[in-house]
Amino acid sequence: MLFDPERKTWIDTDTRVNSSDPRIASKLCEAEAERQRQQGEVIELKGVRPSRSGRTHTCIFEREIQEDEQP
């Protein structure tokens, strides 16, 4: 789905994946985004950020806010 320009979006950084390699982490995050798209979410992966320990990465998603949803 495409983003509706009339709706607000928010940056979601709540999802973590267990991978020290940023390429693998990016693939895992994209798989998570695809799973959520299948459920009807409007979501796009913006990138991954390594944790301080380097063992995990945080997925950075942009999500469209639904009218009944608060970020």
mmCIF file of the N, C-alpha and C atoms, coordinates in Angstrom:
data_MODEL
# 
_entry.id   MODEL 
# 
loop_
_atom_site.group_PDB 
_atom_site.id 
_atom_site.type_symbol 
_atom_site.label_atom_id 
_atom_site.label_alt_id 
_atom_site.label_comp_id 
_atom_site.label_asym_id 
_atom_site.label_entity_id 
_atom_site.label_seq_id 
_atom_site.pdbx_PDB_ins_code 
_atom_site.Cartn_x 
_atom_site.Cartn_y 
_atom_site.Cartn_z 
_atom_site.occupancy 
_atom_site.B_iso_or_equiv 
_atom_site.pdbx_formal_charge 
_atom_site.auth_seq_id 
_atom_site.auth_comp_id 
_atom_site.auth_asym_id 
_atom_site.auth_atom_id 
_atom_site.pdbx_PDB_model_num 
ATOM 1   N N  . MET A 1 1  ? 0.832  -1.178  0.000  1.00 0.00 ? 1  MET A N  1 
ATOM 2   C CA . MET A 1 1  ? 0.000  0.000   0.000  1.00 0.00 ? 1  MET A CA 1 
ATOM 3   C C  . MET A 1 1  ? 0.879  1.245   0.000  1.00 0.00 ? 1  MET A C  1 
ATOM 4   N N  . LEU A 1 2  ? 0.349  2.287   -0.563 1.00 0.00 ? 2  LEU A N  1 
ATOM 5   C CA . LEU A 1 2  ? 1.061  3.554   -0.600 1.00 0.00 ? 2  LEU A CA 1 
ATOM 6   C C  . LEU A 1 2  ? 0.578  4.455   0.523  1.00 0.00 ? 2  LEU A C  1 
ATOM 7   N N  . PHE A 1 3  ? 1.447  5.345   0.950  1.00 0.00 ? 3  PHE A N  1 
ATOM 8   C CA . PHE A 1 3  ? 1.083  6.290   1.990  1.00 0.00 ? 3  PHE A CA 1 
ATOM 9   C C  . PHE A 1 3  ? 0.076  7.296   1.443  1.00 0.00 ? 3  PHE A C  1 
ATOM 10  N N  . ASP A 1 4  ? -0.928 7.618   2.256  1.00 0.00 ? 4  ASP A N  1 
ATOM 11  C CA . ASP A 1 4  ? -1.909 8.645   1.932  1.00 0.00 ? 4  ASP A CA 1 
ATOM 12  C C  . ASP A 1 4  ? -1.319 9.984   2.368  1.00 0.00 ? 4  ASP A C  1 
ATOM 13  N N  . PRO A 1 5  ? -1.135 10.945  1.464  1.00 0.00 ? 5  PRO A N  1 
ATOM 14  C CA . PRO A 1 5  ? -0.509 12.213  1.855  1.00 0.00 ? 5  PRO A CA 1 
ATOM 15  C C  . PRO A 1 5  ? -1.331 13.011  2.862  1.00 0.00 ? 5  PRO A C  1 
ATOM 16  N N  . GLU A 1 6  ? -2.614 12.696  3.007  1.00 0.00 ? 6  GLU A N  1 
ATOM 17  C CA . GLU A 1 6  ? -3.474 13.406  3.955  1.00 0.00 ? 6  GLU A CA 1 
ATOM 18  C C  . GLU A 1 6  ? -3.323 12.882  5.379  1.00 0.00 ? 6  GLU A C  1 
ATOM 19  N N  . ARG A 1 7  ? -2.783 11.705  5.544  1.00 0.00 ? 7  ARG A N  1 
ATOM 20  C CA . ARG A 1 7  ? -2.650 11.111  6.881  1.00 0.00 ? 7  ARG A CA 1 
ATOM 21  C C  . ARG A 1 7  ? -1.265 11.345  7.451  1.00 0.00 ? 7  ARG A C  1 
ATOM 22  N N  . LYS A 1 8  ? -1.206 11.406  8.764  1.00 0.00 ? 8  LYS A N  1 
ATOM 23  C CA . LYS A 1 8  ? 0.070  11.580  9.452  1.00 0.00 ? 8  LYS A CA 1 
ATOM 24  C C  . LYS A 1 8  ? 0.813  10.252  9.507  1.00 0.00 ? 8  LYS A C  1 
ATOM 25  N N  . THR A 1 9  ? 2.134  10.341  9.610  1.00 0.00 ? 9  THR A N  1 
ATOM 26  C CA . THR A 1 9  ? 2.961  9.146   9.774  1.00 0.00 ? 9  THR A CA 1 
ATOM 27  C C  . THR A 1 9  ? 3.798  9.307   11.033 1.00 0.00 ? 9  THR A C  1 
ATOM 28  N N  . TRP A 1 10 ? 4.320  8.200   11.525 1.00 0.00 ? 10 TRP A N  1 
ATOM 29  C CA . TRP A 1 10 ? 5.217  8.249   12.678 1.00 0.00 ? 10 TRP A CA 1 
ATOM 30  C C  . TRP A 1 10 ? 6.336  7.250   12.473 1.00 0.00 ? 10 TRP A C  1 
ATOM 31  N N  . ILE A 1 11 ? 7.457  7.523   13.114 1.00 0.00 ? 11 ILE A N  1 
ATOM 32  C CA . ILE A 1 11 ? 8.627  6.662   13.028 1.00 0.00 ? 11 ILE A CA 1 
ATOM 33  C C  . ILE A 1 11 ? 8.582  5.681   14.194 1.00 0.00 ? 11 ILE A C  1 
ATOM 34  N N  . ASP A 1 12 ? 8.581  4.399   13.872 1.00 0.00 ? 12 ASP A N  1 
ATOM 35  C CA . ASP A 1 12 ? 8.487  3.328   14.863 1.00 0.00 ? 12 ASP A CA 1 
ATOM 36  C C  . ASP A 1 12 ? 9.859  2.671   15.011 1.00 0.00 ? 12 ASP A C  1 
ATOM 37  N N  . THR A 1 13 ? 10.369 2.648   16.238 1.00 0.00 ? 13 THR A N  1 
ATOM 38  C CA . THR A 1 13 ? 11.666 2.013   16.511 1.00 0.00 ? 13 THR A CA 1 
ATOM 39  C C  . THR A 1 13 ? 11.529 0.963   17.604 1.00 0.00 ? 13 THR A C  1 
ATOM 40  N N  . ASP A 1 14 ? 10.376 0.309   17.687 1.00 0.00 ? 14 ASP A N  1 
ATOM 41  C CA . ASP A 1 14 ? 10.116 -0.664  18.748 1.00 0.00 ? 14 ASP A CA 1 
ATOM 42  C C  . ASP A 1 14 ? 10.582 -2.080  18.419 1.00 0.00 ? 14 ASP A C  1 
ATOM 43  N N  . THR A 1 15 ? 10.855 -2.384  17.174 1.00 0.00 ? 15 THR A N  1 
ATOM 44  C CA . THR A 1 15 ? 11.182 -3.747  16.760 1.00 0.00 ? 15 THR A CA 1 
ATOM 45  C C  . THR A 1 15 ? 12.691 -3.955  16.725 1.00 0.00 ? 15 THR A C  1 
ATOM 46  N N  . ARG A 1 16 ? 13.150 -5.029  17.373 1.00 0.00 ? 16 ARG A N  1 
ATOM 47  C CA . ARG A 1 16 ? 14.570 -5.406  17.353 1.00 0.00 ? 16 ARG A CA 1 
ATOM 48  C C  . ARG A 1 16 ? 14.707 -6.779  16.709 1.00 0.00 ? 16 ARG A C  1 
ATOM 49  N N  . VAL A 1 17 ? 15.827 -6.970  16.023 1.00 0.00 ? 17 VAL A N  1 
ATOM 50  C CA . VAL A 1 17 ? 16.131 -8.270  15.428 1.00 0.00 ? 17 VAL A CA 1 
ATOM 51  C C  . VAL A 1 17 ? 17.499 -8.719  15.926 1.00 0.00 ? 17 VAL A C  1 
ATOM 52  N N  . ASN A 1 18 ? 17.646 -10.019 16.092 1.00 0.00 ? 18 ASN A N  1 
ATOM 53  C CA . ASN A 1 18 ? 18.900 -10.591 16.593 1.00 0.00 ? 18 ASN A CA 1 
ATOM 54  C C  . ASN A 1 18 ? 19.841 -10.875 15.432 1.00 0.00 ? 18 ASN A C  1 
ATOM 55  N N  . SER A 1 19 ? 20.690 -9.905  15.144 1.00 0.00 ? 19 SER A N  1 
ATOM 56  C CA . SER A 1 19 ? 21.708 -10.083 14.112 1.00 0.00 ? 19 SER A CA 1 
ATOM 57  C C  . SER A 1 19 ? 22.767 -9.006  14.294 1.00 0.00 ? 19 SER A C  1 
ATOM 58  N N  . SER A 1 20 ? 24.020 -9.410  14.236 1.00 0.00 ? 20 SER A N  1 
ATOM 59  C CA . SER A 1 20 ? 25.101 -8.430  14.335 1.00 0.00 ? 20 SER A CA 1 
ATOM 60  C C  . SER A 1 20 ? 25.480 -7.878  12.959 1.00 0.00 ? 20 SER A C  1 
ATOM 61  N N  . ASP A 1 21 ? 25.025 -8.529  11.891 1.00 0.00 ? 21 ASP A N  1 
ATOM 62  C CA . ASP A 1 21 ? 25.317 -8.099  10.525 1.00 0.00 ? 21 ASP A CA 1 
ATOM 63  C C  . ASP A 1 21 ? 24.194 -7.174  10.034 1.00 0.00 ? 21 ASP A C  1 
ATOM 64  N N  . PRO A 1 22 ? 24.508 -5.946  9.639  1.00 0.00 ? 22 PRO A N  1 
ATOM 65  C CA . PRO A 1 22 ? 23.456 -5.021  9.215  1.00 0.00 ? 22 PRO A CA 1 
ATOM 66  C C  . PRO A 1 22 ? 22.698 -5.472  7.963  1.00 0.00 ? 22 PRO A C  1 
ATOM 67  N N  . ARG A 1 23 ? 23.349 -6.214  7.075  1.00 0.00 ? 23 ARG A N  1 
ATOM 68  C CA . ARG A 1 23 ? 22.644 -6.696  5.878  1.00 0.00 ? 23 ARG A CA 1 
ATOM 69  C C  . ARG A 1 23 ? 21.595 -7.736  6.238  1.00 0.00 ? 23 ARG A C  1 
ATOM 70  N N  . ILE A 1 24 ? 21.946 -8.651  7.141  1.00 0.00 ? 24 ILE A N  1 
ATOM 71  C CA . ILE A 1 24 ? 20.985 -9.662  7.586  1.00 0.00 ? 24 ILE A CA 1 
ATOM 72  C C  . ILE A 1 24 ? 19.870 -8.993  8.376  1.00 0.00 ? 24 ILE A C  1 
ATOM 73  N N  . ALA A 1 25 ? 20.223 -8.041  9.227  1.00 0.00 ? 25 ALA A N  1 
ATOM 74  C CA . ALA A 1 25 ? 19.219 -7.315  10.013 1.00 0.00 ? 25 ALA A CA 1 
ATOM 75  C C  . ALA A 1 25 ? 18.239 -6.597  9.096  1.00 0.00 ? 25 ALA A C  1 
ATOM 76  N N  . SER A 1 26 ? 18.742 -6.000  8.039  1.00 0.00 ? 26 SER A N  1 
ATOM 77  C CA . SER A 1 26 ? 17.878 -5.308  7.088  1.00 0.00 ? 26 SER A CA 1 
ATOM 78  C C  . SER A 1 26 ? 16.903 -6.276  6.425  1.00 0.00 ? 26 SER A C  1 
ATOM 79  N N  . LYS A 1 27 ? 17.377 -7.458  6.073  1.00 0.00 ? 27 LYS A N  1 
ATOM 80  C CA . LYS A 1 27 ? 16.498 -8.468  5.471  1.00 0.00 ? 27 LYS A CA 1 
ATOM 81  C C  . LYS A 1 27 ? 15.439 -8.935  6.460  1.00 0.00 ? 27 LYS A C  1 
ATOM 82  N N  . LEU A 1 28 ? 15.828 -9.125  7.725  1.00 0.00 ? 28 LEU A N  1 
ATOM 83  C CA . LEU A 1 28 ? 14.866 -9.536  8.748  1.00 0.00 ? 28 LEU A CA 1 
ATOM 84  C C  . LEU A 1 28 ? 13.823 -8.446  8.990  1.00 0.00 ? 28 LEU A C  1 
ATOM 85  N N  . CYS A 1 29 ? 14.263 -7.201  9.003  1.00 0.00 ? 29 CYS A N  1 
ATOM 86  C CA . CYS A 1 29 ? 13.329 -6.088  9.195  1.00 0.00 ? 29 CYS A CA 1 
ATOM 87  C C  . CYS A 1 29 ? 12.380 -5.969  8.008  1.00 0.00 ? 29 CYS A C  1 
ATOM 88  N N  . GLU A 1 30 ? 12.888 -6.162  6.803  1.00 0.00 ? 30 GLU A N  1 
ATOM 89  C CA . GLU A 1 30 ? 12.030 -6.098  5.620  1.00 0.00 ? 30 GLU A CA 1 
ATOM 90  C C  . GLU A 1 30 ? 11.004 -7.226  5.643  1.00 0.00 ? 30 GLU A C  1 
ATOM 91  N N  . ALA A 1 31 ? 11.396 -8.405  6.125  1.00 0.00 ? 31 ALA A N  1 
ATOM 92  C CA . ALA A 1 31 ? 10.449 -9.519  6.255  1.00 0.00 ? 31 ALA A CA 1 
ATOM 93  C C  . ALA A 1 31 ? 9.357  -9.169  7.268  1.00 0.00 ? 31 ALA A C  1 
ATOM 94  N N  . GLU A 1 32 ? 9.730  -8.504  8.351  1.00 0.00 ? 32 GLU A N  1 
ATOM 95  C CA . GLU A 1 32 ? 8.744  -8.072  9.350  1.00 0.00 ? 32 GLU A CA 1 
ATOM 96  C C  . GLU A 1 32 ? 7.793  -7.034  8.755  1.00 0.00 ? 32 GLU A C  1 
ATOM 97  N N  . ALA A 1 33 ? 8.323  -6.103  7.978  1.00 0.00 ? 33 ALA A N  1 
ATOM 98  C CA . ALA A 1 33 ? 7.480  -5.100  7.324  1.00 0.00 ? 33 ALA A CA 1 
ATOM 99  C C  . ALA A 1 33 ? 6.511  -5.771  6.350  1.00 0.00 ? 33 ALA A C  1 
ATOM 100 N N  . GLU A 1 34 ? 6.987  -6.748  5.610  1.00 0.00 ? 34 GLU A N  1 
ATOM 101 C CA . GLU A 1 34 ? 6.126  -7.464  4.661  1.00 0.00 ? 34 GLU A CA 1 
ATOM 102 C C  . GLU A 1 34 ? 5.024  -8.221  5.392  1.00 0.00 ? 34 GLU A C  1 
ATOM 103 N N  . ARG A 1 35 ? 5.361  -8.827  6.530  1.00 0.00 ? 35 ARG A N  1 
ATOM 104 C CA . ARG A 1 35 ? 4.350  -9.528  7.326  1.00 0.00 ? 35 ARG A CA 1 
ATOM 105 C C  . ARG A 1 35 ? 3.258  -8.555  7.777  1.00 0.00 ? 35 ARG A C  1 
ATOM 106 N N  . GLN A 1 36 ? 3.659  -7.367  8.189  1.00 0.00 ? 36 GLN A N  1 
ATOM 107 C CA . GLN A 1 36 ? 2.684  -6.380  8.644  1.00 0.00 ? 36 GLN A CA 1 
ATOM 108 C C  . GLN A 1 36 ? 1.879  -5.796  7.481  1.00 0.00 ? 36 GLN A C  1 
ATOM 109 N N  . ARG A 1 37 ? 2.490  -5.701  6.298  1.00 0.00 ? 37 ARG A N  1 
ATOM 110 C CA . ARG A 1 37 ? 1.745  -5.263  5.112  1.00 0.00 ? 37 ARG A CA 1 
ATOM 111 C C  . ARG A 1 37 ? 0.652  -6.269  4.773  1.00 0.00 ? 37 ARG A C  1 
ATOM 112 N N  . GLN A 1 38 ? 0.959  -7.555  4.943  1.00 0.00 ? 38 GLN A N  1 
ATOM 113 C CA . GLN A 1 38 ? -0.037 -8.593  4.680  1.00 0.00 ? 38 GLN A CA 1 
ATOM 114 C C  . GLN A 1 38 ? -1.240 -8.463  5.608  1.00 0.00 ? 38 GLN A C  1 
ATOM 115 N N  . GLN A 1 39 ? -1.021 -7.860  6.785  1.00 0.00 ? 39 GLN A N  1 
ATOM 116 C CA . GLN A 1 39 ? -2.104 -7.642  7.744  1.00 0.00 ? 39 GLN A CA 1 
ATOM 117 C C  . GLN A 1 39 ? -2.822 -6.316  7.509  1.00 0.00 ? 39 GLN A C  1 
ATOM 118 N N  . GLY A 1 40 ? -2.439 -5.583  6.465  1.00 0.00 ? 40 GLY A N  1 
ATOM 119 C CA . GLY A 1 40 ? -3.122 -4.347  6.115  1.00 0.00 ? 40 GLY A CA 1 
ATOM 120 C C  . GLY A 1 40 ? -2.470 -3.067  6.604  1.00 0.00 ? 40 GLY A C  1 
ATOM 121 N N  . GLU A 1 41 ? -1.310 -3.168  7.230  1.00 0.00 ? 41 GLU A N  1 
ATOM 122 C CA . GLU A 1 41 ? -0.604 -1.972  7.702  1.00 0.00 ? 41 GLU A CA 1 
ATOM 123 C C  . GLU A 1 41 ? 0.037  -1.247  6.518  1.00 0.00 ? 41 GLU A C  1 
ATOM 124 N N  . VAL A 1 42 ? 0.131  0.069   6.618  1.00 0.00 ? 42 VAL A N  1 
ATOM 125 C CA . VAL A 1 42 ? 0.889  0.862   5.653  1.00 0.00 ? 42 VAL A CA 1 
ATOM 126 C C  . VAL A 1 42 ? 2.210  1.175   6.340  1.00 0.00 ? 42 VAL A C  1 
ATOM 127 N N  . ILE A 1 43 ? 3.279  0.513   5.892  1.00 0.00 ? 43 ILE A N  1 
ATOM 128 C CA . ILE A 1 43 ? 4.562  0.567   6.590  1.00 0.00 ? 43 ILE A CA 1 
ATOM 129 C C  . ILE A 1 43 ? 5.695  0.518   5.575  1.00 0.00 ? 43 ILE A C  1 
ATOM 130 N N  . GLU A 1 44 ? 6.782  1.212   5.891  1.00 0.00 ? 44 GLU A N  1 
ATOM 131 C CA . GLU A 1 44 ? 7.967  1.208   5.028  1.00 0.00 ? 44 GLU A CA 1 
ATOM 132 C C  . GLU A 1 44 ? 9.210  1.151   5.910  1.00 0.00 ? 44 GLU A C  1 
ATOM 133 N N  . LEU A 1 45 ? 10.145 0.289   5.540  1.00 0.00 ? 45 LEU A N  1 
ATOM 134 C CA . LEU A 1 45 ? 11.413 0.201   6.263  1.00 0.00 ? 45 LEU A CA 1 
ATOM 135 C C  . LEU A 1 45 ? 12.296 1.366   5.846  1.00 0.00 ? 45 LEU A C  1 
ATOM 136 N N  . LYS A 1 46 ? 12.752 2.142   6.829  1.00 0.00 ? 46 LYS A N  1 
ATOM 137 C CA . LYS A 1 46 ? 13.627 3.290   6.570  1.00 0.00 ? 46 LYS A CA 1 
ATOM 138 C C  . LYS A 1 46 ? 15.091 2.962   6.814  1.00 0.00 ? 46 LYS A C  1 
ATOM 139 N N  . GLY A 1 47 ? 15.362 1.930   7.629  1.00 0.00 ? 47 GLY A N  1 
ATOM 140 C CA . GLY A 1 47 ? 16.743 1.555   7.899  1.00 0.00 ? 47 GLY A CA 1 
ATOM 141 C C  . GLY A 1 47 ? 16.862 0.730   9.158  1.00 0.00 ? 47 GLY A C  1 
ATOM 142 N N  . VAL A 1 48 ? 18.093 0.396   9.519  1.00 0.00 ? 48 VAL A N  1 
ATOM 143 C CA . VAL A 1 48 ? 18.379 -0.339  10.746 1.00 0.00 ? 48 VAL A CA 1 
ATOM 144 C C  . VAL A 1 48 ? 19.460 0.406   11.514 1.00 0.00 ? 48 VAL A C  1 
ATOM 145 N N  . ARG A 1 49 ? 19.405 0.289   12.830 1.00 0.00 ? 49 ARG A N  1 
ATOM 146 C CA . ARG A 1 49 ? 20.389 0.943   13.697 1.00 0.00 ? 49 ARG A CA 1 
ATOM 147 C C  . ARG A 1 49 ? 20.952 -0.110  14.643 1.00 0.00 ? 49 ARG A C  1 
ATOM 148 N N  . PRO A 1 50 ? 22.277 -0.235  14.737 1.00 0.00 ? 50 PRO A N  1 
ATOM 149 C CA . PRO A 1 50 ? 22.860 -1.236  15.640 1.00 0.00 ? 50 PRO A CA 1 
ATOM 150 C C  . PRO A 1 50 ? 22.678 -0.835  17.102 1.00 0.00 ? 50 PRO A C  1 
ATOM 151 N N  . SER A 1 51 ? 22.576 -1.835  17.961 1.00 0.00 ? 51 SER A N  1 
ATOM 152 C CA . SER A 1 51 ? 22.520 -1.573  19.399 1.00 0.00 ? 51 SER A CA 1 
ATOM 153 C C  . SER A 1 51 ? 23.926 -1.266  19.895 1.00 0.00 ? 51 SER A C  1 
ATOM 154 N N  . ARG A 1 52 ? 24.017 -0.829  21.128 1.00 0.00 ? 52 ARG A N  1 
ATOM 155 C CA . ARG A 1 52 ? 25.338 -0.507  21.679 1.00 0.00 ? 52 ARG A CA 1 
ATOM 156 C C  . ARG A 1 52 ? 26.223 -1.744  21.793 1.00 0.00 ? 52 ARG A C  1 
ATOM 157 N N  . SER A 1 53 ? 25.607 -2.890  22.096 1.00 0.00 ? 53 SER A N  1 
ATOM 158 C CA . SER A 1 53 ? 26.392 -4.118  22.224 1.00 0.00 ? 53 SER A CA 1 
ATOM 159 C C  . SER A 1 53 ? 26.824 -4.657  20.860 1.00 0.00 ? 53 SER A C  1 
ATOM 160 N N  . GLY A 1 54 ? 26.075 -4.292  19.814 1.00 0.00 ? 54 GLY A N  1 
ATOM 161 C CA . GLY A 1 54 ? 26.392 -4.775  18.474 1.00 0.00 ? 54 GLY A CA 1 
ATOM 162 C C  . GLY A 1 54 ? 25.787 -6.125  18.151 1.00 0.00 ? 54 GLY A C  1 
ATOM 163 N N  . ARG A 1 55 ? 25.050 -6.718  19.090 1.00 0.00 ? 55 ARG A N  1 
ATOM 164 C CA . ARG A 1 55 ? 24.471 -8.050  18.863 1.00 0.00 ? 55 ARG A CA 1 
ATOM 165 C C  . ARG A 1 55 ? 23.089 -7.999  18.222 1.00 0.00 ? 55 ARG A C  1 
ATOM 166 N N  . THR A 1 56 ? 22.407 -6.865  18.341 1.00 0.00 ? 56 THR A N  1 
ATOM 167 C CA . THR A 1 56 ? 21.073 -6.718  17.765 1.00 0.00 ? 56 THR A CA 1 
ATOM 168 C C  . THR A 1 56 ? 21.010 -5.424  16.963 1.00 0.00 ? 56 THR A C  1 
ATOM 169 N N  . HIS A 1 57 ? 19.958 -5.306  16.180 1.00 0.00 ? 57 HIS A N  1 
ATOM 170 C CA . HIS A 1 57 ? 19.686 -4.086  15.424 1.00 0.00 ? 57 HIS A CA 1 
ATOM 171 C C  . HIS A 1 57 ? 18.234 -3.682  15.667 1.00 0.00 ? 57 HIS A C  1 
ATOM 172 N N  . THR A 1 58 ? 17.989 -2.390  15.644 1.00 0.00 ? 58 THR A N  1 
ATOM 173 C CA . THR A 1 58 ? 16.640 -1.846  15.747 1.00 0.00 ? 58 THR A CA 1 
ATOM 174 C C  . THR A 1 58 ? 16.150 -1.522  14.343 1.00 0.00 ? 58 THR A C  1 
ATOM 175 N N  . CYS A 1 59 ? 14.941 -1.968  14.033 1.00 0.00 ? 59 CYS A N  1 
ATOM 176 C CA . CYS A 1 59 ? 14.322 -1.648  12.750 1.00 0.00 ? 59 CYS A CA 1 
ATOM 177 C C  . CYS A 1 59 ? 13.704 -0.256  12.851 1.00 0.00 ? 59 CYS A C  1 
ATOM 178 N N  . ILE A 1 60 ? 13.893 0.542   11.835 1.00 0.00 ? 60 ILE A N  1 
ATOM 179 C CA . ILE A 1 60 ? 13.301 1.876   11.793 1.00 0.00 ? 60 ILE A CA 1 
ATOM 180 C C  . ILE A 1 60 ? 12.246 1.861   10.688 1.00 0.00 ? 60 ILE A C  1 
ATOM 181 N N  . PHE A 1 61 ? 10.980 1.911   11.110 1.00 0.00 ? 61 PHE A N  1 
ATOM 182 C CA . PHE A 1 61 ? 9.851  1.875   10.186 1.00 0.00 ? 61 PHE A CA 1 
ATOM 183 C C  . PHE A 1 61 ? 9.138  3.217   10.181 1.00 0.00 ? 61 PHE A C  1 
ATOM 184 N N  . GLU A 1 62 ? 8.565  3.564   9.035  1.00 0.00 ? 62 GLU A N  1 
ATOM 185 C CA . GLU A 1 62 ? 7.622  4.680   8.974  1.00 0.00 ? 62 GLU A CA 1 
ATOM 186 C C  . GLU A 1 62 ? 6.247  4.051   8.818  1.00 0.00 ? 62 GLU A C  1 
ATOM 187 N N  . ARG A 1 63 ? 5.324  4.446   9.688  1.00 0.00 ? 63 ARG A N  1 
ATOM 188 C CA . ARG A 1 63 ? 3.969  3.899   9.670  1.00 0.00 ? 63 ARG A CA 1 
ATOM 189 C C  . ARG A 1 63 ? 2.960  5.017   9.464  1.00 0.00 ? 63 ARG A C  1 
ATOM 190 N N  . GLU A 1 64 ? 1.879  4.675   8.819  1.00 0.00 ? 64 GLU A N  1 
ATOM 191 C CA . GLU A 1 64 ? 0.772  5.612   8.678  1.00 0.00 ? 64 GLU A CA 1 
ATOM 192 C C  . GLU A 1 64 ? -0.142 5.454   9.888  1.00 0.00 ? 64 GLU A C  1 
ATOM 193 N N  . ILE A 1 65 ? -0.528 6.581   10.473 1.00 0.00 ? 65 ILE A N  1 
ATOM 194 C CA . ILE A 1 65 ? -1.393 6.553   11.654 1.00 0.00 ? 65 ILE A CA 1 
ATOM 195 C C  . ILE A 1 65 ? -2.839 6.423   11.201 1.00 0.00 ? 65 ILE A C  1 
ATOM 196 N N  . GLN A 1 66 ? -3.534 5.441   11.765 1.00 0.00 ? 66 GLN A N  1 
ATOM 197 C CA . GLN A 1 66 ? -4.964 5.288   11.522 1.00 0.00 ? 66 GLN A CA 1 
ATOM 198 C C  . GLN A 1 66 ? -5.714 6.275   12.410 1.00 0.00 ? 66 GLN A C  1 
ATOM 199 N N  . GLU A 1 67 ? -6.956 6.599   12.078 1.00 0.00 ? 67 GLU A N  1 
ATOM 200 C CA . GLU A 1 67 ? -7.711 7.569   12.865 1.00 0.00 ? 67 GLU A CA 1 
ATOM 201 C C  . GLU A 1 67 ? -7.914 7.132   14.309 1.00 0.00 ? 67 GLU A C  1 
ATOM 202 N N  . ASP A 1 68 ? -8.085 5.844   14.544 1.00 0.00 ? 68 ASP A N  1 
ATOM 203 C CA . ASP A 1 68 ? -8.363 5.341   15.890 1.00 0.00 ? 68 ASP A CA 1 
ATOM 204 C C  . ASP A 1 68 ? -7.100 4.909   16.631 1.00 0.00 ? 68 ASP A C  1 
ATOM 205 N N  . GLU A 1 69 ? -5.925 5.239   16.112 1.00 0.00 ? 69 GLU A N  1 
ATOM 206 C CA . GLU A 1 69 ? -4.654 4.770   16.675 1.00 0.00 ? 69 GLU A CA 1 
ATOM 207 C C  . GLU A 1 69 ? -3.833 5.950   17.176 1.00 0.00 ? 69 GLU A C  1 
ATOM 208 N N  . GLN A 1 70 ? -3.168 5.764   18.294 1.00 0.00 ? 70 GLN A N  1 
ATOM 209 C CA . GLN A 1 70 ? -2.235 6.754   18.821 1.00 0.00 ? 70 GLN A CA 1 
ATOM 210 C C  . GLN A 1 70 ? -0.849 6.125   18.864 1.00 0.00 ? 70 GLN A C  1 
ATOM 211 N N  . PRO A 1 71 ? 0.198  6.829   18.410 1.00 0.00 ? 71 PRO A N  1 
ATOM 212 C CA . PRO A 1 71 ? 1.552  6.253   18.422 1.00 0.00 ? 71 PRO A CA 1 
ATOM 213 C C  . PRO A 1 71 ? 2.108  6.093   19.818 1.00 0.00 ? 71 PRO A C  1 
# 
